[in-house]
């Protein structure tokens, strides 16, 4: 147990073992309060929490999320987030423009 959660060492799809193949310092915690799975890294400075998973079970999406959010990918991830935010803003502006045009 860590804080207010339980460390997951075994699971149906061996995700707890498979994330250790990505980084041996990763471990999974199930938060008692929220029920969310959390990925922690014991070497991380400033606290071990690395990622809170948006999924209600451990499966291949966990592996994809862990790989996608690794520190080594931070620049690429930031670029992806900026691109997605830009697309969202463009879509919102387009929708607002169309709404204004229809009201005239």
C-alpha positions in Angstrom: 0.0 0.0 0.0 1.2 3.5 -0.8 -0.6 6.4 0.8 -4.3 6.0 0.0 -3.9 3.3 -2.7 -2.8 -0.2 -3.4 0.3 -1.2 -5.4 -0.7 -3.5 -8.3 1.8 -6.3 -8.8 -0.3 -8.8 -10.7 -3.1 -8.3 -13.2 -4.9 -10.1 -15.9 -2.8 -8.9 -18.9 0.5 -8.6 -17.0 0.5 -4.8 -17.4 2.4 -4.4 -14.1 5.2 -6.5 -15.5 5.1 -5.1 -19.0 5.5 -1.4 -17.9 8.7 -2.5 -16.1 10.0 -3.5 -19.5 9.6 0.1 -20.5 11.2 1.4 -17.3 12.1 -0.8 -14.3 11.2 2.0 -11.9 7.6 2.2 -13.0 4.9 0.8 -10.7 1.1 0.9 -10.7 -1.2 2.1 -7.9 -5.0 1.9 -7.6 -6.2 5.0 -5.8 -8.8 4.0 -3.2 -10.6 7.3 -3.2 -10.9 7.8 -7.0 -10.6 4.2 -8.2 -8.2 5.4 -10.9 -5.0 3.6 -11.8 -1.9 5.7 -11.5 1.6 5.1 -13.0 4.4 6.0 -10.7 8.2 6.1 -11.2 10.3 5.6 -8.1 13.2 7.6 -9.6 11.1 10.7 -10.5 12.1 13.8 -8.5 9.4 15.8 -6.7 7.1 12.8 -6.2 6.6 9.4 -7.9 3.3 10.1 -9.7 3.9 10.1 -13.4 0.5 9.6 -15.0 -3.2 9.0 -14.0 -4.9 6.7 -16.4 -8.3 7.6 -17.7 -9.3 3.9 -18.1 -11.2 1.7 -15.6 -9.0 -1.3 -16.3 -5.4 -2.2 -17.1 -5.0 -3.2 -20.8 -3.0 -2.4 -23.9 -4.1 1.3 -23.6 -2.0 1.5 -20.4 1.1 0.5 -22.3 0.4 3.0 -25.1 -0.2 5.8 -22.6 2.9 5.1 -20.7 5.1 5.0 -23.8 3.4 8.1 -25.2 4.0 10.2 -22.1 7.6 9.2 -21.3 9.9 12.1 -20.5 12.0 11.3 -23.6 8.9 12.2 -25.7 8.1 15.5 -24.0 8.9 17.7 -27.0 6.9 15.6 -29.4 4.0 15.3 -26.9 3.9 19.1 -26.5 3.9 19.5 -30.3 1.0 17.1 -30.5 -0.9 19.0 -27.7 -0.3 22.3 -29.4 -1.5 21.0 -32.8 -4.6 19.5 -31.2 -5.4 22.7 -29.4 -4.9 24.7 -32.6 -7.3 22.4 -34.4 -9.8 22.8 -31.6 -9.6 26.5 -31.6 -10.0 26.7 -35.4 -13.0 24.4 -35.2 -14.5 26.6 -32.5 -13.9 29.8 -34.5 -15.4 28.2 -37.6 -18.5 27.1 -35.7 -18.9 30.6 -34.1 -18.5 32.2 -37.5 -21.1 30.0 -39.1 -23.5 30.6 -36.2 -23.1 34.4 -36.7 -23.6 34.1 -40.4 -26.9 32.1 -39.9 -28.2 34.7 -37.4 -27.7 37.6 -39.9 
